[in-house]
Amino acid sequence: MALETLPYAWYSSEDVLRRERERIFARSWQYAGRADEVAAAGSLLPVDAGGIPILVVRSGNDDLNAFLNVCRHRGSILVGEPGRRETIQCPYHAWTYGLDGELRAAPRGSELDGDRESLGLRPASVDTWGPFLFVNPDPDASPLAEALGGLPELLPLDGLRFHSRVHFGVNANWKISVENFLECYHCPTAHPEFAAEVDVRPESYELEAHPTFVAQFCTARETGERGQFHLLFPNTGLNVFPGPANLSIGPIAPDGPHRAARFLDYFFAEDAEPAWIARFLAYDDRIGREDTALVESVHRGMASGLLERGRLLPESEQLIAAFQAWIAVRLELEADE
C-alpha cells in the first residue's frame, strides 16, 4: 500500500525552513570541506551549515576549533574567504578575536564595563573523517563517529586524492533534491545512459536504511563492478560509481525555501588517467543536469498549492520514507500544518 508523503506545504514554507534550521541543521553533522583546507596553523575556513555560518580555525598550537562565524557585537559575518591569520577581526567595527575565540580587543572597549570575558565567539563542533571535514553548530554535539555509524566500513578511503570541486544550485527546496537522490525508480526514464550501464531493476538495485544514513548499492551490467550512494542525515551525499576508484561528497543545503545550494568534492586514485577523469566528470555532469530538471519540475508542481501531498511506493521509495520520517520527528510538526 502506498505511503503518504510529507505535506507539500513543507517544501515552500519559510516557517518550516526556520524550524529545520533550528531543529535539524543547528544540531547535525554536515560535510564542510576537506581537512587539508585547514591543515596549516592560522588557517581560517568559513563554511555554511544549512544556512548557519561556521568558521573553522586551526590555531597556532595545532588545535582544530569551530565557531559561529558571527561577531558578538552587531552580528556581522567575520570571515568571508579562506585564509591564514593570527587573529580574527570583524570588518565592521574591528572587534578582534584570538584563534581560540576569545575577544582580544575592541575599539572603545572601555565602554564594555568588564563584559569582555563573556563576549567570545560562540563555539561549534568540528571533526574529521579521513580527508573529510565535518562541522556541527551544536558545541555539545555527540561525536562525529556516532553519526557516521557503519558508513566508514562501507567506504574505504585509502588511495583517494582530491581532484576538484564543483559548485551548482537548484531552484527547488533542499528536501526535494535529497529525495530525488534517494531512489532510482526514476532512472530508466530520466537517466537512460546510467540505466544502460547499471542494473537498475528493483531486484538488483539494493536499498538499505540505517539509523543515521541510508544506502543504495548497484552493479555495472557488463563488468559486475559495484557502486554505492549514501545520504548521511540530514544532507551529506556520497557517491561511488562502478569502475576505477572514485568518490564524490557534498552537502545539499537550503538557500531559502525555494532553492538549494550544492557543491561536490571529487576524489580519484592518484594514478587515475586524466582522460578517464574528464570523461567521468562530463558523465556525472550530464546526470546532474538531468536531476536538476527533475527536481525543479517537482518544486513547481508542489508549490502550485492545489495538491496537499503525494504517495510513495513502500519498496522502491523506502529510503525517501525513512528520510521523511527522520525529518518529521525532528520538526515535531503535525501532518496538517
GICOR-V508437 format. One record per helix or strand of 3 or more residues. SS is the DSSP state (helix for helix, strand for strand). FROM is the first residue (numbers start at 0). TO is the last residue. If there is no record, write none. Layout:
<<SS FROM TO> <SS FROM TO>>
This chain:
<<helix 7 10> <helix 13 22> <helix 24 26> <strand 29 33> <helix 34 37> <strand 42 48> <strand 51 57> <strand 63 67> <strand 86 88> <strand 95 97> <strand 102 104> <helix 108 111> <helix 115 117> <strand 122 128> <strand 131 135> <helix 143 147> <helix 150 153> <strand 159 169> <helix 173 180> <helix 186 189> <helix 191 196> <strand 205 208> <strand 212 219> <strand 225 231> <strand 235 239> <strand 245 253> <strand 259 268> <helix 273 302> <helix 317 330>>
